[in-house]
Amino acid sequence: MNENQIKYPLKRELDGIYYRVEREGKFFNLCFTDLTVGEQREFLERLNTEGLIRMCHLLAEALRTVGEQFDIFRADK
């Protein structure tokens, strides 16, 4: 990979919050957690307050589901 190439996150489809992005001339519907930081920022800037609140609830539910599936707890607690 040369220094001008973007390293895209691994596509895991964990959160179910999809956003349409263009990458290298092709369009993809990707989960929020599978977006680059720049793509995430672009998505978040389009949301109003209610949209941001809903998104936080959806991300919390996705995190809770992953934690329950793998029985994960914070190590420092």
C-alpha beads as a LAMMPS data file, in Angstrom:
LAMMPS data file: protein, C-alpha beads

77 atoms
76 bonds

1 atom types
1 bond types

-500.0 500.0 xlo xhi
-500.0 500.0 ylo yhi
-500.0 500.0 zlo zhi

Masses

1 110.0

Atoms # bond

1 1 1 0.000 0.000 0.000
2 1 1 1.475 3.351 -0.965
3 1 1 1.229 6.401 1.296
4 1 1 -1.666 7.938 -0.689
5 1 1 -3.963 4.933 -0.283
6 1 1 -6.644 5.060 2.393
7 1 1 -6.746 2.153 4.812
8 1 1 -10.401 1.211 5.154
9 1 1 -11.696 -0.490 8.288
10 1 1 -12.595 -4.165 8.032
11 1 1 -16.236 -4.588 7.009
12 1 1 -17.929 -6.149 10.065
13 1 1 -21.489 -4.745 9.848
14 1 1 -21.878 -4.544 13.629
15 1 1 -24.165 -1.572 14.159
16 1 1 -26.800 -1.627 11.399
17 1 1 -26.525 2.141 10.848
18 1 1 -25.896 2.355 7.112
19 1 1 -24.527 5.274 5.124
20 1 1 -23.889 5.466 1.380
21 1 1 -20.282 6.386 0.540
22 1 1 -18.232 6.622 -2.606
23 1 1 -14.881 4.871 -2.607
24 1 1 -12.633 4.833 -5.638
25 1 1 -15.536 5.717 -7.947
26 1 1 -17.906 3.041 -6.604
27 1 1 -20.784 3.440 -4.163
28 1 1 -21.246 1.291 -1.061
29 1 1 -23.801 1.150 1.756
30 1 1 -21.670 0.632 4.858
31 1 1 -22.259 0.502 8.599
32 1 1 -21.148 3.508 10.617
33 1 1 -18.460 1.463 12.385
34 1 1 -17.074 0.337 9.010
35 1 1 -16.507 3.919 7.823
36 1 1 -13.277 5.871 8.006
37 1 1 -13.140 8.727 10.528
38 1 1 -13.680 11.213 7.685
39 1 1 -16.725 9.325 6.410
40 1 1 -18.104 9.121 9.955
41 1 1 -17.661 12.877 10.400
42 1 1 -19.455 13.549 7.098
43 1 1 -22.361 11.356 8.222
44 1 1 -22.582 12.906 11.700
45 1 1 -22.571 16.456 10.308
46 1 1 -25.806 15.637 8.439
47 1 1 -27.711 14.640 11.592
48 1 1 -29.817 16.931 13.725
49 1 1 -30.073 16.588 17.514
50 1 1 -32.755 13.889 17.356
51 1 1 -30.716 11.960 14.789
52 1 1 -27.627 12.087 17.012
53 1 1 -29.623 10.894 20.034
54 1 1 -31.090 7.997 18.034
55 1 1 -27.655 7.086 16.744
56 1 1 -26.226 7.009 20.276
57 1 1 -29.026 4.661 21.339
58 1 1 -28.402 2.370 18.351
59 1 1 -24.648 2.281 19.003
60 1 1 -25.242 1.534 22.689
61 1 1 -27.506 -1.365 21.740
62 1 1 -24.903 -2.710 19.268
63 1 1 -22.184 -2.502 21.938
64 1 1 -24.414 -4.195 24.490
65 1 1 -25.163 -7.017 22.022
66 1 1 -21.461 -7.599 21.290
67 1 1 -20.664 -7.545 25.015
68 1 1 -23.397 -10.062 25.756
69 1 1 -22.392 -12.372 22.903
70 1 1 -18.805 -12.548 24.115
71 1 1 -19.458 -12.036 27.822
72 1 1 -17.184 -8.968 27.853
73 1 1 -16.632 -6.765 30.894
74 1 1 -14.200 -3.877 31.332
75 1 1 -10.987 -5.222 32.847
76 1 1 -10.483 -2.244 35.172
77 1 1 -13.822 -2.670 36.985

Bonds

1 1 1 2
2 1 2 3
3 1 3 4
4 1 4 5
5 1 5 6
6 1 6 7
7 1 7 8
8 1 8 9
9 1 9 10
10 1 10 11
11 1 11 12
12 1 12 13
13 1 13 14
14 1 14 15
15 1 15 16
16 1 16 17
17 1 17 18
18 1 18 19
19 1 19 20
20 1 20 21
21 1 21 22
22 1 22 23
23 1 23 24
24 1 24 25
25 1 25 26
26 1 26 27
27 1 27 28
28 1 28 29
29 1 29 30
30 1 30 31
31 1 31 32
32 1 32 33
33 1 33 34
34 1 34 35
35 1 35 36
36 1 36 37
37 1 37 38
38 1 38 39
39 1 39 40
40 1 40 41
41 1 41 42
42 1 42 43
43 1 43 44
44 1 44 45
45 1 45 46
46 1 46 47
47 1 47 48
48 1 48 49
49 1 49 50
50 1 50 51
51 1 51 52
52 1 52 53
53 1 53 54
54 1 54 55
55 1 55 56
56 1 56 57
57 1 57 58
58 1 58 59
59 1 59 60
60 1 60 61
61 1 61 62
62 1 62 63
63 1 63 64
64 1 64 65
65 1 65 66
66 1 66 67
67 1 67 68
68 1 68 69
69 1 69 70
70 1 70 71
71 1 71 72
72 1 72 73
73 1 73 74
74 1 74 75
75 1 75 76
76 1 76 77
